[in-house]
Amino acid sequence: MNKTIKIVDAEGNPLAGAHVMPENGIKTISNSAGVANVEVSNQETWVEITHVSGASTTMPFFDLTDSVTLGANELETVEITAKKKSNLKYWIAAMAFVAIVAANAKNKPVKVKL
Protein backbone atom coordinates (compact mmCIF):
# COMPACT_ATOMS: atom_id res chain seq x y z
CA MET A 1 0.00 0.00 0.00
CA ASN A 2 1.23 3.42 -0.96
CA LYS A 3 0.28 6.92 0.09
CA THR A 4 1.87 10.29 -0.70
CA ILE A 5 1.61 12.81 2.12
CA LYS A 6 2.71 16.39 2.66
CA ILE A 7 4.12 17.21 6.09
CA VAL A 8 3.61 20.79 7.27
CA ASP A 9 4.14 22.75 10.49
CA ALA A 10 1.40 24.49 12.50
CA GLU A 11 1.60 27.50 10.14
CA GLY A 12 1.24 25.38 6.98
CA ASN A 13 4.90 25.60 5.93
CA PRO A 14 6.34 22.39 4.42
CA LEU A 15 8.73 20.48 6.70
CA ALA A 16 11.73 19.21 4.78
CA GLY A 17 13.69 16.40 6.39
CA ALA A 18 10.82 14.93 8.43
CA HIS A 19 11.40 11.23 9.14
CA VAL A 20 8.50 8.98 8.18
CA MET A 21 8.90 5.60 9.85
CA PRO A 22 6.25 2.91 9.43
CA GLU A 23 6.74 0.07 11.93
CA ASN A 24 6.69 -2.52 9.10
CA GLY A 25 7.62 -0.68 5.95
CA ILE A 26 10.13 1.46 4.14
CA LYS A 27 11.41 4.43 6.13
CA THR A 28 11.73 7.70 4.22
CA ILE A 29 12.43 11.42 4.64
CA SER A 30 10.30 14.26 3.30
CA ASN A 31 11.76 16.34 0.46
CA SER A 32 12.16 20.13 0.34
CA ALA A 33 8.43 20.52 -0.39
CA GLY A 34 7.56 18.41 2.67
CA VAL A 35 6.36 15.51 0.51
CA ALA A 36 7.02 11.88 1.44
CA ASN A 37 5.85 8.58 0.01
CA VAL A 38 4.71 6.07 2.67
CA GLU A 39 4.81 2.36 1.79
CA VAL A 40 3.35 -0.31 4.08
CA SER A 41 2.03 -3.85 3.67
CA ASN A 42 -0.97 -3.44 5.99
CA GLN A 43 -3.37 -0.51 6.46
CA GLU A 44 -3.26 -0.95 10.23
CA THR A 45 0.50 -0.36 10.37
CA TRP A 46 1.45 2.48 12.69
CA VAL A 47 3.47 5.31 11.16
CA GLU A 48 5.67 7.64 13.22
CA ILE A 49 6.55 11.05 11.78
CA THR A 50 9.24 13.11 13.50
CA HIS A 51 11.12 16.31 12.74
CA VAL A 52 14.33 17.79 14.13
CA SER A 53 12.27 20.66 15.60
CA GLY A 54 10.95 18.18 18.15
CA ALA A 55 7.51 17.88 16.60
CA SER A 56 6.22 14.34 16.14
CA THR A 57 3.09 12.26 15.70
CA THR A 58 2.19 8.59 15.46
CA MET A 59 -0.93 7.28 13.75
CA PRO A 60 -2.17 4.23 11.83
CA PHE A 61 -1.61 4.26 8.08
CA PHE A 62 -5.37 4.37 7.37
CA ASP A 63 -5.60 7.68 9.31
CA LEU A 64 -2.92 9.43 7.22
CA THR A 65 -4.42 12.25 5.17
CA ASP A 66 -2.89 14.06 2.20
CA SER A 67 -1.51 16.67 4.61
CA VAL A 68 -0.13 15.87 8.06
CA THR A 69 0.42 18.81 10.43
CA LEU A 70 3.14 18.53 13.03
CA GLY A 71 2.66 21.00 15.88
CA ALA A 72 5.84 22.57 17.18
CA ASN A 73 6.71 21.46 20.68
CA GLU A 74 7.54 24.36 22.94
CA LEU A 75 11.02 23.84 24.28
CA GLU A 76 12.33 25.45 27.43
CA THR A 77 15.01 28.06 26.99
CA VAL A 78 18.18 26.85 28.64
CA GLU A 79 21.06 29.20 29.34
CA ILE A 80 24.47 27.60 29.60
CA THR A 81 27.25 29.57 31.22
CA ALA A 82 30.79 28.76 32.22
CA LYS A 83 32.13 29.21 35.70
CA LYS A 84 34.38 32.25 35.91
CA LYS A 85 38.02 31.19 36.04
CA SER A 86 39.95 32.12 39.12
CA ASN A 87 43.43 33.56 38.69
CA LEU A 88 44.26 32.94 42.35
CA LYS A 89 46.92 30.32 41.61
CA TYR A 90 48.74 32.77 39.31
CA TRP A 91 48.63 35.51 41.95
CA ILE A 92 50.05 33.13 44.57
CA ALA A 93 52.85 32.04 42.20
CA ALA A 94 53.67 35.68 41.36
CA MET A 95 53.77 36.69 45.04
CA ALA A 96 55.99 33.71 45.86
CA PHE A 97 58.36 34.71 43.05
CA VAL A 98 58.50 38.32 44.27
CA ALA A 99 59.12 37.12 47.85
CA ILE A 100 61.98 34.85 46.75
CA VAL A 101 63.58 37.59 44.67
CA ALA A 102 63.19 40.10 47.51
CA ALA A 103 64.73 37.67 50.02
CA ASN A 104 67.73 37.03 47.78
CA ALA A 105 68.32 40.69 46.98
CA LYS A 106 70.89 42.29 49.26
CA ASN A 107 69.66 45.81 48.76
CA LYS A 108 72.06 46.18 45.86
CA PRO A 109 71.12 46.91 42.32
CA VAL A 110 71.62 43.89 40.12
CA LYS A 111 73.61 44.35 36.92
CA VAL A 112 72.16 42.67 33.92
CA LYS A 113 74.27 41.98 30.83
CA LEU A 114 72.50 41.74 27.53
DSSP file (Angstrom, degrees, kcal/mol; ACC not computed):
  #  RESIDUE AA STRUCTURE BP1 BP2  ACC     N-H-->O    O-->H-N    N-H-->O    O-->H-N    TCO  KAPPA ALPHA  PHI   PSI    X-CA   Y-CA   Z-CA
    1    1 A M              0   0    0      0, 0.0    39,-2.3     0, 0.0     2,-0.4   0.000 360.0 360.0 360.0 141.5    0.0    0.0    0.0
    2    2 A N  E     +A   39   0A   0     37,-0.2     2,-0.3    39,-0.1    37,-0.2  -0.953 360.0 172.7-130.1 142.3    1.2    3.4   -1.0
    3    3 A K  E     -A   38   0A   0     35,-1.9    35,-3.6    -2,-0.4     2,-0.5  -0.959  20.5-146.4-150.9 134.1    0.3    6.9    0.1
    4    4 A T  E     -A   37   0A   0     -2,-0.3     2,-0.3    33,-0.2    33,-0.2  -0.886  26.6-179.9-100.5 127.3    1.9   10.3   -0.7
    5    5 A I  E     -A   36   0A   0     31,-2.8    31,-2.6    -2,-0.5     2,-0.5  -0.881  24.5-139.2-125.7 156.4    1.6   12.8    2.1
    6    6 A K  E     -Ab  35  67A   0     60,-2.5    62,-3.0    -2,-0.3     2,-0.6  -0.974  17.4-150.7-114.4 127.6    2.7   16.4    2.7
    7    7 A I  E     + b   0  68A   0     27,-3.5     8,-2.9    -2,-0.5     2,-0.3  -0.870  23.1 171.5-103.1 123.9    4.1   17.2    6.1
    8    8 A V  E     -Cb  14  69A   0     60,-2.6    62,-3.0    -2,-0.6     2,-0.1  -0.860  28.4-118.3-128.6 161.3    3.6   20.8    7.3
    9    9 A D  E >   - b   0  70A   0      4,-2.5     3,-2.0    -2,-0.3    62,-0.2  -0.244  49.7 -82.5 -87.0-176.2    4.1   22.7   10.5
   10   10 A A  T 3  S+     0   0    0     60,-0.5    61,-0.1     1,-0.3    -1,-0.1   0.732 131.7  51.5 -61.6 -23.0    1.4   24.5   12.5
   11   11 A E  T 3  S-     0   0    0      2,-0.1    -1,-0.3     0, 0.0    60,-0.0   0.408 121.4-105.0 -94.5   1.2    1.6   27.5   10.1
   12   12 A G  S <  S+     0   0    0     -3,-2.0    -2,-0.1     1,-0.3     3,-0.0   0.511  72.8 142.2  89.4   5.0    1.2   25.4    7.0
   13   13 A N        -     0   0    0      1,-0.1    -4,-2.5    -5,-0.0    -1,-0.3  -0.615  58.4-106.2 -79.7 138.3    4.9   25.6    5.9
   14   14 A P  B     -C    8   0A   0      0, 0.0     2,-0.8     0, 0.0    -6,-0.3  -0.362  26.7-138.1 -64.9 141.6    6.3   22.4    4.4
   15   15 A L    >   -     0   0    0     -8,-2.9     3,-0.8    19,-0.2     2,-0.2  -0.862  16.7-161.0-105.3 102.2    8.7   20.5    6.7
   16   16 A A  T 3  S+     0   0    0     -2,-0.8    15,-0.2    16,-0.2    16,-0.2  -0.556  73.7  26.8 -76.7 144.8   11.7   19.2    4.8
   17   17 A G  T 3  S+     0   0    0     13,-2.1     2,-0.3     1,-0.3    -1,-0.2   0.643  77.3 154.3  81.0  14.9   13.7   16.4    6.4
   18   18 A A    <   -     0   0    0     -3,-0.8    12,-2.4    13,-0.2     2,-0.5  -0.609  42.9-127.7 -75.5 135.2   10.8   14.9    8.4
   19   19 A H  E     -EF  29  50B   0     31,-2.6    31,-2.3    -2,-0.3     2,-0.6  -0.733  19.4-164.1 -88.0 126.0   11.4   11.2    9.1
   20   20 A V  E     +EF  28  49B   0      8,-3.1     8,-2.4    -2,-0.5    29,-0.2  -0.945  13.1 177.4-112.5 113.4    8.5    9.0    8.2
   21   21 A M  E     - F   0  48B   0     27,-3.4    27,-2.0    -2,-0.6     2,-0.2  -0.817  13.0-166.7-127.8  92.6    8.9    5.6    9.9
   22   22 A P  E >   - F   0  47B   0      0, 0.0     3,-0.8     0, 0.0    25,-0.2  -0.514  28.7-127.2 -70.2 145.4    6.2    2.9    9.4
   23   23 A E  T 3  S+     0   0    0     23,-2.6     2,-0.2     1,-0.3    24,-0.1   0.842 105.4  22.7 -66.0 -31.1    6.7    0.1   11.9
   24   24 A N  T 3  S+     0   0    0     22,-0.3    17,-0.9    18,-0.1    -1,-0.3  -0.620 117.9  56.8-131.7  74.1    6.7   -2.5    9.1
   25   25 A G  E <  S-D   40   0A   0     -3,-0.8     2,-0.6    -2,-0.2    15,-0.2  -0.938  92.3 -47.5-173.1-167.7    7.6   -0.7    6.0
   26   26 A I  E     -D   39   0A   0     13,-1.2    13,-0.6    -2,-0.3     2,-0.2  -0.749  50.0-137.8 -90.2 123.5   10.1    1.5    4.1
   27   27 A K        +     0   0    0     -2,-0.6     2,-0.3    -6,-0.1    -6,-0.2  -0.542  31.1 171.6 -78.2 145.2   11.4    4.4    6.1
   28   28 A T  E     -E   20   0B   0     -8,-2.4    -8,-3.1    -2,-0.2     2,-0.4  -0.912  28.0-128.6-147.7 172.2   11.7    7.7    4.2
   29   29 A I  E     -E   19   0B   0     -2,-0.3   -10,-0.2   -10,-0.2     8,-0.2  -0.981  31.6-110.5-128.2 139.0   12.4   11.4    4.6
   30   30 A S        -     0   0    0    -12,-2.4   -13,-2.1    -2,-0.4     6,-0.2  -0.372  33.6-126.3 -69.3 147.1   10.3   14.3    3.3
   31   31 A N    >   -     0   0    0      4,-2.4     3,-2.2   -15,-0.2   -13,-0.2  -0.052  41.3 -77.0 -81.9-171.4   11.8   16.3    0.5
   32   32 A S  T 3  S+     0   0    0      1,-0.3   -16,-0.2   -16,-0.2    -1,-0.1   0.716 133.5  53.2 -64.5 -20.5   12.2   20.1    0.3
   33   33 A A  T 3  S-     0   0    0      2,-0.1    -1,-0.3   -18,-0.1   -18,-0.2   0.373 119.9-109.8 -92.7   3.9    8.4   20.5   -0.4
   34   34 A G  S <  S+     0   0    0     -3,-2.2   -27,-3.5     1,-0.3     2,-0.4   0.589  72.6 141.8  80.8  10.7    7.6   18.4    2.7
   35   35 A V  E     +A    6   0A   0    -29,-0.2    -4,-2.4   -21,-0.1     2,-0.3  -0.699  22.6 172.4 -93.2 136.4    6.4   15.5    0.5
   36   36 A A  E     -A    5   0A   0    -31,-2.6   -31,-2.8    -2,-0.4     2,-0.6  -0.993  27.6-134.6-140.1 147.3    7.0   11.9    1.4
   37   37 A N  E     -A    4   0A   0     -2,-0.3     2,-0.5   -33,-0.2   -33,-0.2  -0.909  20.5-156.1-103.5 122.2    5.8    8.6    0.0
   38   38 A V  E     -A    3   0A   0    -35,-3.6   -35,-1.9    -2,-0.6     2,-0.5  -0.867   9.5-172.5-103.5 125.0    4.7    6.1    2.7
   39   39 A E  E     +AD   2  26A   0    -13,-0.6   -13,-1.2    -2,-0.5     2,-0.3  -0.973  14.0 156.7-119.8 125.2    4.8    2.4    1.8
   40   40 A V  E     - D   0  25A   0    -39,-2.3   -15,-0.2    -2,-0.5     3,-0.1  -0.927  41.0-138.4-138.6 164.1    3.3   -0.3    4.1
   41   41 A S  S    S+     0   0    0    -17,-0.9     2,-0.4    -2,-0.3   -16,-0.1   0.641  90.6  39.6 -95.5 -17.1    2.0   -3.9    3.7
   42   42 A N  S >  S-     0   0    0    -18,-0.2     3,-1.6   -41,-0.1    19,-0.2  -0.996  70.7-137.3-137.4 137.0   -1.0   -3.4    6.0
   43   43 A Q  T 3  S+     0   0    0     -2,-0.4    19,-1.7     1,-0.3    20,-0.2   0.737 104.5  60.0 -64.8 -22.3   -3.4   -0.5    6.5
   44   44 A E  T 3  S+     0   0    0     17,-0.2    -1,-0.3    16,-0.1     2,-0.2   0.363  76.1 123.7 -89.5   6.2   -3.3   -0.9   10.2
   45   45 A T    <   -     0   0    0     -3,-1.6    16,-2.8    15,-0.1     2,-0.3  -0.460  64.2-123.4 -66.4 134.7    0.5   -0.4   10.4
   46   46 A W  E     - G   0  60B   0     14,-0.3   -23,-2.6    -2,-0.2     2,-0.5  -0.625  23.2-157.1 -81.7 139.7    1.4    2.5   12.7
   47   47 A V  E     -FG  22  59B   0     12,-3.4    12,-2.3    -2,-0.3     2,-0.5  -0.974   1.7-158.0-121.5 126.8    3.5    5.3   11.2
   48   48 A E  E     -FG  21  58B   0    -27,-2.0   -27,-3.4    -2,-0.5     2,-0.5  -0.899   6.5-168.9-104.9 131.9    5.7    7.6   13.2
   49   49 A I  E     +FG  20  57B   0      8,-3.2     8,-2.2    -2,-0.5     2,-0.3  -0.983  12.8 171.5-121.7 123.1    6.6   11.0   11.8
   50   50 A T  E     -FG  19  56B   0    -31,-2.3   -31,-2.6    -2,-0.5     2,-0.3  -0.918  14.5-162.7-130.8 156.3    9.2   13.1   13.5
   51   51 A H    >   -     0   0    0      4,-1.9     3,-2.3    -2,-0.3   -33,-0.1  -0.966  34.5-114.2-136.2 153.5   11.1   16.3   12.7
   52   52 A V  T 3  S+     0   0    0     -2,-0.3   -34,-0.0     1,-0.3   -35,-0.0   0.712 110.6  72.3 -60.0 -21.2   14.3   17.8   14.1
   53   53 A S  T 3  S-     0   0    0      2,-0.1    -1,-0.3     1,-0.1    20,-0.2   0.615 119.5-106.2 -68.9 -11.5   12.3   20.7   15.6
   54   54 A G  S <  S+     0   0    0     -3,-2.3     2,-0.2     1,-0.4    -2,-0.1   0.271  79.0 132.5 102.4 -10.6   11.0   18.2   18.2
   55   55 A A        +     0   0    0     15,-0.1    -4,-1.9    18,-0.1    -1,-0.4  -0.526  27.6 158.4 -75.3 140.5    7.5   17.9   16.6
   56   56 A S  E     -G   50   0B   0     15,-0.3     2,-0.3    -6,-0.2    -6,-0.2  -0.989  20.1-175.5-156.7 161.2    6.2   14.3   16.1
   57   57 A T  E     -G   49   0B   0     -8,-2.2    -8,-3.2    -2,-0.3     2,-0.4  -0.978   9.8-155.9-154.8 153.9    3.1   12.3   15.7
   58   58 A T  E     +G   48   0B   0     -2,-0.3   -10,-0.2   -10,-0.2   -12,-0.0  -0.999  26.6 149.3-134.1 132.0    2.2    8.6   15.5
   59   59 A M  E     -G   47   0B   0    -12,-2.3   -12,-3.4    -2,-0.4     2,-0.1  -0.981  48.2 -87.8-154.7 160.3   -0.9    7.3   13.8
   60   60 A P  E >>  -G   46   0B   0      0, 0.0     3,-1.7     0, 0.0     4,-0.5  -0.418  41.2-114.7 -70.8 152.0   -2.2    4.2   11.8
   61   61 A F  G >4 S+     0   0    0    -16,-2.8     3,-1.6     1,-0.3   -17,-0.2   0.868 114.8  59.8 -54.0 -41.0   -1.6    4.3    8.1
   62   62 A F  G 34 S+     0   0    0    -19,-1.7    -1,-0.3     1,-0.3   -18,-0.1   0.698 102.1  54.9 -66.5 -16.8   -5.4    4.4    7.4
   63   63 A D  G <4 S+     0   0    0     -3,-1.7    -1,-0.3   -20,-0.2     2,-0.2   0.549  80.1 113.2 -89.8  -8.6   -5.6    7.7    9.3
   64   64 A L    <<  -     0   0    0     -3,-1.6     2,-0.2    -4,-0.5     4,-0.1  -0.463  50.7-164.2 -66.6 128.8   -2.9    9.4    7.2
   65   65 A T        -     0   0    0     -2,-0.2   -59,-0.2     2,-0.2     3,-0.1  -0.480  39.0 -93.0-101.6 178.7   -4.4   12.3    5.2
   66   66 A D  S    S+     0   0    0      1,-0.2   -60,-2.5    -2,-0.2     2,-0.4   0.809 117.0  38.3 -62.3 -28.6   -2.9   14.1    2.2
   67   67 A S  E    S-b    6   0A   0    -62,-0.2     2,-0.5   -32,-0.0   -60,-0.2  -0.985  70.1-166.7-129.4 124.4   -1.5   16.7    4.6
   68   68 A V  E     -b    7   0A   0    -62,-3.0   -60,-2.6    -2,-0.4     2,-0.6  -0.943  11.4-151.2-111.5 124.4   -0.1   15.9    8.1
   69   69 A T  E     -b    8   0A   0     -2,-0.5     2,-0.6   -62,-0.2   -60,-0.2  -0.839   4.0-160.7 -99.6 124.7    0.4   18.8   10.4
   70   70 A L  E     -b    9   0A   0    -62,-3.0   -60,-0.5    -2,-0.6     2,-0.2  -0.918  15.1-141.2-101.9 118.8    3.1   18.5   13.0
   71   71 A G        -     0   0    0     -2,-0.6     2,-0.3   -15,-0.2   -15,-0.3  -0.572  23.6-111.6 -77.1 140.7    2.7   21.0   15.9
   72   72 A A        -     0   0    0     -2,-0.2     2,-0.4   -17,-0.1   -18,-0.1  -0.571  26.9-131.6 -74.1 129.2    5.8   22.6   17.2
   73   73 A N        -     0   0    0     -2,-0.3     2,-0.6   -20,-0.2   -18,-0.1  -0.667  21.1-122.1 -78.5 132.7    6.7   21.5   20.7
   74   74 A E        -     0   0    0     -2,-0.4     2,-0.3   -20,-0.1    -1,-0.1  -0.657  30.3-158.3 -76.7 121.0    7.5   24.4   22.9
   75   75 A L        -     0   0    0     -2,-0.6     2,-0.1     1,-0.0   -21,-0.0  -0.778  18.9-111.4-100.9 145.4   11.0   23.8   24.3
   76   76 A E        -     0   0    0     -2,-0.3     2,-0.5     1,-0.1    -1,-0.0  -0.465  31.0-116.4 -70.1 143.8   12.3   25.4   27.4
   77   77 A T        -     0   0    0     -2,-0.1     2,-0.5     2,-0.0    -1,-0.1  -0.726  33.3-165.5 -81.0 126.5   15.0   28.1   27.0
   78   78 A V        -     0   0    0     -2,-0.5     2,-0.6     2,-0.0    -3,-0.0  -0.961   7.2-155.1-118.0 127.9   18.2   26.8   28.6
   79   79 A E        -     0   0    0     -2,-0.5     2,-0.5     2,-0.0    -2,-0.0  -0.898   8.0-163.1-104.7 124.6   21.1   29.2   29.3
   80   80 A I        +     0   0    0     -2,-0.6     2,-0.3     2,-0.0    -2,-0.0  -0.924  14.1 173.1-109.9 124.6   24.5   27.6   29.6
   81   81 A T        -     0   0    0     -2,-0.5     2,-0.3     3,-0.0    -2,-0.0  -0.897  26.5-124.4-127.1 158.2   27.2   29.6   31.2
   82   82 A A        -     0   0    0     -2,-0.3     2,-0.2     1,-0.0     3,-0.0  -0.766  32.5-104.9-100.5 148.2   30.8   28.8   32.2
   83   83 A K        -     0   0    0     -2,-0.3     2,-0.1     1,-0.1    -1,-0.0  -0.506  44.4-104.2 -69.5 136.2   32.1   29.2   35.7
   84   84 A K        -     0   0    0     -2,-0.2     2,-0.1     1,-0.1    -1,-0.1  -0.418  38.3-117.9 -64.8 131.4   34.4   32.2   35.9
   85   85 A K        -     0   0    0     -2,-0.1     2,-0.5     1,-0.1    -1,-0.1  -0.439  21.6-135.1 -71.7 142.1   38.0   31.2   36.0
   86   86 A S        -     0   0    0     -2,-0.1     3,-0.3     1,-0.1     4,-0.1  -0.843  12.1-164.5 -98.8 133.1   39.9   32.1   39.1
   87   87 A N     >  +     0   0    0     -2,-0.5     4,-2.0     1,-0.2     3,-0.4   0.162  58.5 113.6 -97.3  17.1   43.4   33.6   38.7
   88   88 A L  H  > S+     0   0    0      1,-0.2     4,-2.5     2,-0.2     5,-0.2   0.884  71.6  54.4 -58.0 -42.8   44.3   32.9   42.4
   89   89 A K  H  > S+     0   0    0     -3,-0.3     4,-2.1     1,-0.2    -1,-0.2   0.864 108.7  49.3 -63.6 -33.9   46.9   30.3   41.6
   90   90 A Y  H  > S+     0   0    0     -3,-0.4     4,-2.5     2,-0.2    -1,-0.2   0.894 110.3  50.5 -70.7 -38.8   48.7   32.8   39.3
   91   91 A W  H  X S+     0   0    0     -4,-2.0     4,-2.5     2,-0.2    -2,-0.2   0.907 110.9  49.0 -64.2 -41.0   48.6   35.5   42.0
   92   92 A I  H  X S+     0   0    0     -4,-2.5     4,-2.3     2,-0.2    -2,-0.2   0.922 112.1  48.3 -64.1 -43.7   50.0   33.1   44.6
   93   93 A A  H  X S+     0   0    0     -4,-2.1     4,-2.2    -5,-0.2    -2,-0.2   0.906 112.4  49.0 -63.4 -41.7   52.8   32.0   42.2
   94   94 A A  H  X S+     0   0    0     -4,-2.5     4,-2.4     2,-0.2    -2,-0.2   0.910 111.9  48.1 -65.2 -42.1   53.7   35.7   41.4
   95   95 A M  H  X S+     0   0    0     -4,-2.5     4,-2.5     2,-0.2    -1,-0.2   0.886 110.9  51.3 -66.0 -38.0   53.8   36.7   45.0
   96   96 A A  H  X S+     0   0    0     -4,-2.3     4,-2.4     2,-0.2    -2,-0.2   0.914 110.5  49.2 -64.2 -41.7   56.0   33.7   45.9
   97   97 A F  H  X S+     0   0    0     -4,-2.2     4,-2.5     2,-0.2     5,-0.2   0.930 111.9  47.8 -62.7 -45.7   58.4   34.7   43.1
   98   98 A V  H  X S+     0   0    0     -4,-2.4     4,-2.6     1,-0.2    -1,-0.2   0.900 111.8  50.9 -62.0 -40.9   58.5   38.3   44.3
   99   99 A A  H  X S+     0   0    0     -4,-2.5     4,-2.2     2,-0.2    -1,-0.2   0.907 111.1  47.6 -64.6 -41.7   59.1   37.1   47.8
  100  100 A I  H  X S+     0   0    0     -4,-2.4     4,-1.8     2,-0.2    -2,-0.2   0.925 113.8  46.8 -65.7 -44.2   62.0   34.9   46.8
  101  101 A V  H  X S+     0   0    0     -4,-2.5     4,-1.4     1,-0.2    -2,-0.2   0.916 113.2  49.4 -63.7 -42.6   63.6   37.6   44.7
  102  102 A A  H  < S+     0   0    0     -4,-2.6    -1,-0.2     1,-0.2    -2,-0.2   0.879 110.4  50.7 -65.1 -37.4   63.2   40.1   47.5
  103  103 A A  H  < S+     0   0    0     -4,-2.2    -1,-0.2     1,-0.2    -2,-0.2   0.841 113.0  45.9 -69.5 -33.0   64.7   37.7   50.0
  104  104 A N  H  < S+     0   0    0     -4,-1.8     2,-0.3    -5,-0.2    -1,-0.2   0.680  92.2  94.8 -84.5 -18.1   67.7   37.0   47.8
  105  105 A A     <  -     0   0    0     -4,-1.4     5,-0.0    -5,-0.2    -4,-0.0  -0.557  61.6-156.7 -75.5 137.7   68.3   40.7   47.0
  106  106 A K        -     0   0    0     -2,-0.3    -1,-0.1     2,-0.2    -3,-0.1  -0.215  55.1 -90.7-108.3  41.1   70.9   42.3   49.3
  107  107 A N  S    S+     0   0    0      1,-0.2    -2,-0.1    -5,-0.2    -5,-0.0   0.749  96.0 119.5  56.6  25.9   69.7   45.8   48.8
  108  108 A K  S    S-     0   0    0      0, 0.0    -2,-0.2     0, 0.0    -1,-0.2  -0.928  72.1-108.6-116.8 144.0   72.1   46.2   45.9
  109  109 A P        -     0   0    0      0, 0.0     2,-0.5     0, 0.0    -3,-0.0  -0.462  34.8-129.2 -65.3 142.6   71.1   46.9   42.3
  110  110 A V        -     0   0    0     -2,-0.1     2,-0.4    -5,-0.0    -5,-0.0  -0.828  13.9-136.4 -98.6 131.1   71.6   43.9   40.1
  111  111 A K        -     0   0    0     -2,-0.5     2,-0.5     2,-0.0     0, 0.0  -0.717  17.4-161.5 -87.5 133.6   73.6   44.3   36.9
  112  112 A V        -     0   0    0     -2,-0.4     2,-0.5     2,-0.0    -2,-0.0  -0.966   3.4-153.6-117.7 127.7   72.2   42.7   33.9
  113  113 A K              0   0    0     -2,-0.5    -2,-0.0     1,-0.1     0, 0.0  -0.864 360.0 360.0-101.2 131.4   74.3   42.0   30.8
  114  114 A L              0   0    0     -2,-0.5    -1,-0.1     0, 0.0    -2,-0.0   0.402 360.0 360.0-104.1 360.0   72.5   41.7   27.5
